[in-house]
Amino acid sequence: MNQMLSGFVVLVRICWCFSFLSVGDWGGCDIFPYRSPIEVRIADSMGKVAEEQNSTFVLALGDNFYPQGVQDEFDPRFQQTFEDVFTAPSLQIPWYVLAGNHDRYGNNSAQIAYSRHSSRWTYPAPYYDFSIKLPDGNELYIIMIDTVIAAGHSRDNGTEFESAANVHLAQKQYDWIERKLAASNADFILVCGHYPIWSIGGHGPTDALLAKLRPMLIYYRVTAYFSAHDHVLQYIDDKSGVVYVGNGAGNDCNLSTEHEGDVPSNSVKFHGCSAGGFVEVSISDSNMQFNFHYGDQENPVYTSPLLKKRDKRIMSNSLFGGSFRRFAHPFQKIG
């Protein structure tokens, strides 16, 4: 006689097949020893996590050299703040780099040129993209952008964004981003920039990116936007289909919530920092997950909900209601 069994919970273990790390605002200092205690601690913790998870690359999200970037491609800061700090064997993997505002106070072309001198420093252009074929056959697509070109300089003296210095170069980058997103059929897409779209920290949201980049990310069903700039870890879900990972705690912690009222209500799922922090990203055959690490704790302090593979059907313009109606297909041009 057959019997129906009920009340049992079947636990299915997800097999994470791919891992990488992300860190921002990690750029040491310009006096001996050219690194901060937090940066050193983060480097040690990243090395341990990368070894445990078999991480394959690192996303470096800008402000790579405090406070004024570098002078040329032979600047000793490359050795003092990068090569001599992130020394773990598990971190001898590609570092995909983008610029922050502090990098552009110096010679940012020199950071691009340094790619010729380092086996892991990968910075081919101010903005660029790359694809990873995952072990399970899925595709991860990452777009690295220059938010200083897009939104202007952000100063530490209280003068926030001064608007794009060259509106034509800014629009050229936005147009490039749209073309790349429109052409991608990847299962997971990340767009990464230094400035945040949403943040409750001292710098807060970036108006230009809210107006011009966020609708694009939503329209093309991007998985997540990674940023730094505010020196804290954040996970923000505004229910638009895109999640926002703040990752600017590589050199310092600032727990300001000055702009808490400037983000959508109940959207902040995690905000914190202790002895710095970084993010480890794990991908399975159908899910992506973000693990937030503090510099002084062995295990993740926050793990995001599972993010499923993209629905590759592009949203129709009719789905852009409310504040999005001012955008034409659906992005506003500059000027």
LINHUGI-V22727 format. One record per pair of residues at least 6 apart in sequence whose C-alpha atoms are under 8 Angstrom apart, sorted by the first residue. I is the first residue (numbers start at 1). J is the second residue. D is the distance in Angstrom with one decimal. If there is no record, write none. Layout:
# LINHUGI-V22727
i = (I,I)
j = (J,J)
d = (D,D)
This chain:
# LINHUGI-V22727
i = (14,15,15,16,16,16,16,17,17,17,17,17,17,17,18,18,18,18,18,18,18,18,19,19,19,19,19,19,19,19,19,20,20,20,20,20,20,20,20,20,21,21,21,21,21,21,21,21,21,21,22,22,22,22,22,22,22,22,22,23,23,23,23,23,23,23,23,23,23,23,23,24,24,24,24,24,24,24,24,24,24,24,24,24,24,25,25,25,25,25,25,25,25,25,25,25,25,25,26,26,26,26,26,26,26,26,26,26,27,27,27,27,27,27,27,27,27,28,28,28,28,28,28,28,28,28,29,29,29,29,29,29,30,30,33,34,34,34,35,35,35,36,37,38,38,38,38,38,38,39,39,39,39,39,40,40,41,41,41,41,42,42,42,42,42,42,42,42,43,43,43,43,44,44,45,45,46,46,47,47,47,47,47,48,49,49,50,50,50,51,54,55,56,56,57,57,57,57,57,58,58,58,58,58,59,59,59,60,60,60,60,61,61,61,61,61,61,61,61,61,61,61,62,62,62,62,62,62,62,62,62,62,63,63,63,63,63,63,63,63,64,64,64,64,65,65,65,65,66,66,67,67,68,68,68,68,68,69,69,69,69,69,69,69,70,70,70,70,70,70,70,71,71,71,72,72,72,72,73,73,73,73,74,92,93,94,94,94,94,95,95,95,96,96,96,97,97,97,97,98,98,98,98,98,98,98,98,99,99,99,99,99,99,100,100,100,100,100,100,101,101,101,101,101,104,111,112,112,112,112,112,113,113,114,114,115,115,115,115,126,126,127,127,127,127,127,128,128,128,129,129,129,129,130,130,130,131,131,131,131,132,132,132,133,133,134,136,136,138,138,138,139,139,139,140,140,140,140,140,141,141,141,141,141,141,142,142,142,142,143,143,143,143,143,144,144,144,145,145,145,146,146,147,147,147,148,148,149,149,149,149,149,149,150,150,150,150,150,150,150,150,151,151,151,151,151,151,151,151,152,152,152,152,152,153,153,153,153,153,154,154,154,155,160,161,163,164,167,167,170,171,171,174,174,178,181,182,185,186,187,187,187,188,188,188,188,189,189,189,189,190,190,190,190,190,191,191,191,191,192,192,192,193,193,193,193,194,194,194,194,195,195,195,195,196,196,196,196,196,196,196,196,196,196,197,197,197,197,197,197,197,197,198,198,198,198,198,198,198,199,199,199,199,199,199,199,199,200,200,200,200,200,200,200,200,201,201,201,201,201,201,201,201,201,201,202,202,202,202,202,203,203,203,204,204,204,204,205,205,205,211,212,212,212,213,215,215,215,216,216,217,218,218,218,219,219,219,220,220,220,221,221,221,221,221,221,221,222,222,222,223,223,223,223,223,223,224,224,224,224,225,225,225,225,226,226,226,226,227,227,227,227,227,228,228,228,228,229,229,230,230,230,230,230,231,231,231,231,231,231,231,231,231,232,232,232,232,232,232,232,232,232,232,232,232,232,233,233,233,233,233,233,233,233,233,233,233,233,234,234,234,234,234,234,234,234,234,235,235,235,235,235,235,235,235,235,236,236,236,236,236,236,236,237,237,237,237,237,238,238,239,247,247,247,248,248,249,249,249,249,250,250,250,251,252,252,253,253,253,253,254,255,255,255,270,273,274,274,274,275,275,275,276,276,276,277,277,277,277,278,278,278,278,279,279,279,279,280,280,280,280,281,281,281,281,282,282,282,282,283,286,286,287,287,287,287,288,288,288,288,289,289,289,289,289,290,290,290,291,291,291,291,291,292,292,292,292,293,293,293,293,294,294,317,317,320,324,326)
j = (284,284,285,282,283,284,285,134,135,136,282,283,284,285,54,55,56,134,135,282,283,284,53,54,55,56,57,280,281,282,283,50,55,56,57,58,59,280,281,282,46,50,55,57,58,59,278,279,280,281,58,59,60,61,247,278,279,280,281,58,59,60,61,228,247,248,249,250,277,278,279,60,61,62,63,64,194,227,228,229,247,248,249,250,278,61,62,63,64,100,228,229,231,248,249,250,251,252,39,62,63,64,65,248,249,250,251,252,35,39,63,64,65,66,81,250,251,34,35,36,39,64,65,66,81,251,35,36,65,66,67,81,66,67,80,77,80,81,80,81,85,251,251,250,251,252,275,276,295,85,250,251,252,276,85,86,275,276,295,296,250,251,275,276,277,278,294,295,85,86,87,88,86,88,295,298,91,278,86,88,89,90,91,90,55,280,56,90,91,90,90,90,93,94,91,93,94,95,96,91,93,94,95,96,95,96,97,95,96,97,98,97,98,99,100,192,193,194,227,228,247,248,97,98,99,100,101,103,193,194,228,229,69,99,100,101,102,103,194,229,99,100,102,103,77,81,102,103,102,103,102,103,102,103,104,105,106,102,103,104,105,106,107,108,77,103,106,107,108,110,111,106,107,110,107,109,110,111,110,111,113,114,114,120,120,119,120,121,122,120,121,122,121,122,123,121,122,123,144,123,126,127,144,145,146,193,194,108,126,146,147,148,194,146,147,148,194,195,229,148,153,154,155,194,148,123,122,123,124,125,126,123,124,121,123,121,122,123,124,145,146,143,144,145,146,173,143,144,145,141,142,143,144,141,142,143,139,140,141,142,139,140,141,139,140,140,284,285,186,187,285,186,187,188,186,187,188,189,190,184,186,187,188,189,190,189,190,191,192,177,189,190,191,192,191,192,193,191,192,193,193,194,193,194,195,164,195,164,165,166,169,170,173,164,169,170,171,173,174,208,209,161,162,163,164,170,206,208,209,161,162,163,164,165,160,161,162,163,164,160,161,162,161,203,206,208,170,334,335,334,333,334,212,213,216,220,220,312,310,309,310,312,222,223,309,310,222,223,224,310,222,223,224,225,226,222,224,225,226,225,226,227,225,226,227,228,226,227,228,229,206,227,228,229,204,205,206,209,226,227,228,229,230,246,205,206,207,209,210,214,227,244,204,205,206,210,236,244,263,205,230,234,236,246,259,260,263,256,257,258,259,260,261,262,263,230,231,232,254,255,256,257,258,259,260,230,256,257,258,259,229,230,259,230,258,259,262,259,262,263,332,331,332,333,331,324,330,331,330,331,242,240,241,242,314,315,330,312,314,315,241,242,310,311,312,314,315,241,242,310,241,242,243,307,309,310,242,243,244,245,242,243,244,245,244,245,246,247,244,245,246,247,248,246,247,248,249,247,248,246,247,248,249,254,247,248,249,250,251,252,253,254,255,246,247,248,249,252,253,254,255,271,272,273,276,277,245,246,247,248,249,270,271,272,273,277,278,292,244,245,246,247,268,269,270,271,272,243,244,245,246,268,269,270,271,304,243,244,245,267,268,269,270,243,244,267,268,269,264,267,267,277,278,279,277,278,273,276,277,278,276,277,278,276,275,276,273,274,275,276,273,271,272,273,302,294,294,295,296,294,295,296,294,295,296,292,293,294,295,292,293,294,295,290,291,292,293,290,291,292,293,288,289,290,291,288,289,290,291,289,308,309,306,307,308,309,306,307,308,309,303,304,305,306,307,303,304,305,300,301,302,303,304,300,301,302,303,299,300,301,302,300,301,329,330,330,330,332)
d = (6.9,6.0,7.9,6.1,5.5,4.4,7.7,7.9,6.6,7.5,7.5,6.1,5.3,7.4,7.8,7.1,7.7,7.0,7.4,5.8,5.2,6.8,6.3,6.6,4.5,6.3,8.0,7.0,5.5,4.6,6.4,7.5,4.6,5.4,5.2,5.9,7.9,5.8,5.3,6.9,7.7,7.4,6.8,6.5,4.7,6.3,7.4,5.7,4.4,6.0,5.4,4.5,6.1,7.4,7.3,6.0,5.2,6.4,7.8,7.5,6.3,5.4,6.1,8.0,5.9,6.6,7.2,5.9,7.6,5.0,6.6,5.6,4.4,5.6,6.9,7.6,7.8,7.5,5.3,7.5,5.6,4.4,6.3,5.5,7.6,6.9,5.8,4.7,6.2,7.9,6.5,6.5,7.0,5.0,6.2,5.2,6.0,7.9,6.1,7.8,6.6,5.7,7.5,7.6,7.1,4.0,4.5,7.9,7.3,7.7,5.7,4.1,4.0,5.1,6.6,7.6,6.5,5.6,3.9,5.1,6.5,7.8,6.2,5.9,5.8,6.3,5.5,6.7,7.0,5.1,6.5,7.9,6.4,6.7,7.5,7.3,6.0,5.7,7.3,5.5,7.7,6.4,7.9,7.0,5.3,6.3,5.7,5.8,7.4,7.9,5.7,4.7,7.8,7.4,6.3,7.9,7.4,7.9,5.9,7.6,6.4,8.0,7.8,6.5,6.5,7.4,8.0,5.1,6.6,5.2,7.8,7.9,7.5,7.3,6.1,7.6,7.7,7.6,7.6,5.3,7.4,5.7,5.9,7.7,7.9,7.9,7.9,5.7,6.8,5.2,7.6,7.6,6.2,7.4,7.8,5.3,4.9,5.9,7.5,8.0,7.3,6.4,4.7,6.2,5.8,5.0,6.2,6.4,5.9,4.7,6.4,6.3,5.6,6.9,7.2,7.2,6.4,5.5,6.5,6.2,7.9,7.8,7.0,5.3,4.4,4.0,7.7,7.2,7.8,5.6,7.2,7.9,7.6,6.4,4.4,6.5,5.3,5.5,7.9,7.8,7.3,7.2,7.8,6.5,7.4,7.3,7.0,6.2,6.3,7.5,5.8,7.8,5.5,6.2,7.5,5.1,5.2,5.8,4.1,6.5,6.0,4.4,6.6,7.2,7.0,7.2,5.3,5.7,7.3,7.1,7.4,6.0,5.4,7.0,6.4,8.0,4.8,7.6,4.4,6.2,5.8,5.1,7.6,6.6,5.7,7.5,4.3,6.3,6.5,5.5,5.1,5.6,6.6,4.9,6.2,7.1,6.0,5.3,7.9,6.9,7.0,7.4,6.5,6.9,6.7,7.2,7.4,7.4,7.4,6.2,8.0,7.9,6.8,7.7,7.6,7.0,5.3,7.6,7.5,6.2,6.0,6.3,7.9,7.9,7.9,7.3,7.9,5.1,5.8,6.3,7.6,7.9,7.9,7.2,8.0,5.3,5.4,5.9,7.1,7.0,5.9,7.7,5.5,4.5,5.7,7.8,6.1,5.4,6.7,7.5,5.6,4.4,5.9,6.1,5.6,6.7,6.9,5.7,4.4,6.3,5.8,5.1,6.4,4.8,6.5,6.9,7.9,5.9,7.4,6.0,7.2,5.0,5.3,6.6,5.9,6.2,4.9,6.0,7.9,7.8,6.0,7.9,6.2,4.8,6.4,5.8,4.8,5.8,7.4,7.8,7.9,6.3,4.7,6.1,6.1,4.9,6.2,7.4,6.1,5.2,6.1,7.2,5.8,6.1,6.0,7.2,7.9,6.0,7.1,7.4,6.9,5.5,7.9,5.8,7.9,4.7,7.5,7.2,7.6,7.5,7.7,6.8,7.7,5.3,4.7,7.6,7.7,5.7,7.0,5.6,5.4,4.5,4.0,5.9,7.5,5.4,5.8,7.2,7.5,4.9,4.7,6.9,7.4,7.7,8.0,7.9,6.5,6.6,7.2,8.0,7.1,6.3,7.8,7.4,7.0,6.4,6.8,6.8,7.8,5.2,5.4,7.9,7.3,5.9,5.8,6.0,5.2,5.2,6.9,8.0,6.4,5.9,5.1,5.8,7.1,7.5,6.6,4.9,6.3,5.7,4.6,5.9,7.8,6.3,5.1,7.4,7.9,4.9,5.0,5.9,6.8,5.7,6.0,5.6,7.6,6.0,6.1,7.9,7.6,5.0,6.3,6.9,8.0,7.0,5.2,5.3,7.6,5.7,5.7,7.2,7.9,7.6,6.7,4.5,7.0,7.8,7.4,7.0,6.3,5.1,7.6,7.5,7.9,7.3,7.0,7.7,7.0,7.5,5.1,6.2,4.2,4.5,7.6,7.0,6.8,5.7,7.8,7.6,7.8,7.0,5.1,4.9,5.7,5.8,7.4,6.5,5.7,6.7,5.5,6.6,7.5,6.1,7.6,7.7,7.5,5.3,7.4,7.8,7.2,7.6,7.3,5.9,6.0,7.6,7.9,7.3,6.8,6.6,7.2,6.6,7.0,6.5,6.5,6.2,6.5,5.7,7.8,7.9,5.8,7.2,6.8,7.0,6.5,7.0,7.2,7.1,7.9,7.8,6.0,7.4,7.4,5.4,6.7,7.6,7.9,6.8,5.2,4.7,5.7,7.1,7.2,6.4,5.0,6.2,6.1,4.8,6.1,7.1,7.8,6.3,5.1,5.9,7.2,5.4,4.7,3.9,7.7,7.9,5.4,7.6,7.9,5.5,7.7,7.4,7.4,4.4,4.6,7.7,7.9,6.0,5.2,5.2,7.6,7.0,6.3,5.4,4.9,8.0,5.7,5.9,6.3,7.0,5.9,5.4,7.6,7.5,7.5,5.2,4.9,6.4,6.3,7.6,5.6,5.4,6.0,6.7,7.4,7.4,7.7,5.7,4.5,6.7,7.4,7.6,5.3,4.5,6.7,7.3,5.8,4.9,6.2,6.2,5.5,5.0,6.7,7.8,5.9,5.0,6.6,5.3,4.5,5.7,7.1,4.8,6.4,5.0,6.5,7.0,6.2,5.0,7.7,7.5,6.2,7.0,7.8,7.8,6.9,4.7,4.9,6.6,5.4,5.8,6.6,6.2,7.3,5.7,5.8,6.8,6.9,5.7,7.4,7.9,6.5,6.9,7.2,6.3,5.5,6.4,6.6,6.3,4.8,5.7,5.8,5.1,7.9,7.3,5.4,4.3,5.2,6.1,5.4,6.8,7.8,6.5,5.6,4.6,5.9,5.9,5.1,6.5,7.6,7.1,5.8,4.7,6.2,5.8,5.3,6.5,7.8,6.5,5.8,5.6,5.9,5.3,4.5,6.1,5.8,5.0,6.4,7.7,7.1,5.8,6.5,5.2,6.2,5.8,5.3,8.0,5.7,7.6,6.0,4.6,6.6,5.3,5.8,5.2,6.2,6.8,4.6,5.8,7.4,7.2,6.9,6.7,7.0,7.8,7.2,7.6)
